[in-house]
Amino acid sequence: MKFIVEKSSLQGTATVPGNKSATARAIVLGSLAEGVSRVKNPLPGADSFSIVEMMRALGARILHFSRAGERRP
């Protein structure tokens, strides 16, 4: 099986159940997207934070906020 994906213009909002895989995908896709992406209620955990650090190492600017809206490192 083979998929051919061509660049296109996507726009919208997706709501998915909170789980480790969905959080990881949201971080990666948000890092690759143009503009600002917001991941609400990500599943916290070592894997999520590792992916954030990996994407930062590749040049993504990722800000982390607490549930109260306070900015964290």
C-alpha positions in Angstrom: 0.0 0.0 0.0 1.2 3.5 -0.7 -0.2 6.9 0.1 0.6 10.0 -1.9 0.0 13.2 0.0 0.2 16.5 -1.7 0.5 19.9 0.0 -2.9 21.4 0.6 -4.5 24.0 2.8 -6.2 22.6 5.8 -8.1 24.6 8.4 -10.4 23.8 11.3 -10.6 22.2 14.7 -10.4 18.6 15.7 -11.6 17.1 19.0 -10.2 13.8 19.9 -10.2 11.7 23.1 -7.2 12.4 25.3 -4.7 9.6 25.1 -0.9 9.4 24.7 -1.0 8.8 21.0 -3.3 11.7 20.2 -1.2 14.0 22.4 1.9 13.0 20.5 0.3 13.4 17.1 -1.1 16.8 18.1 2.4 18.0 19.2 4.1 16.8 16.0 1.4 18.1 13.7 1.1 21.4 15.5 4.9 21.8 15.2 4.8 21.2 11.5 1.8 23.4 10.8 2.0 27.1 9.8 0.7 29.6 12.3 -0.3 28.9 15.9 -1.7 25.5 17.0 -3.2 25.0 20.5 -3.4 21.6 22.1 -6.0 21.7 24.9 -5.9 19.2 27.7 -2.9 17.2 26.5 -2.2 14.0 28.4 0.8 14.9 30.5 3.5 12.3 30.8 7.1 11.5 30.1 6.4 10.6 26.5 4.6 13.9 25.9 7.4 16.0 27.4 10.0 14.0 25.4 8.2 14.7 22.1 8.0 18.4 23.1 11.7 18.5 23.7 12.4 16.6 20.4 10.3 19.1 18.4 12.0 22.0 20.2 15.4 20.5 19.2 14.2 20.5 15.6 13.4 24.2 15.9 9.7 24.3 16.9 8.7 27.1 19.4 6.5 25.4 21.9 5.1 27.2 25.0 3.6 25.3 27.9 0.9 26.7 30.1 -0.6 25.4 33.3 -4.3 24.7 33.6 -4.5 28.0 35.4 -3.1 29.8 32.4 0.4 30.5 33.9 3.3 30.1 31.5 5.7 27.3 32.4 9.2 26.6 31.0 
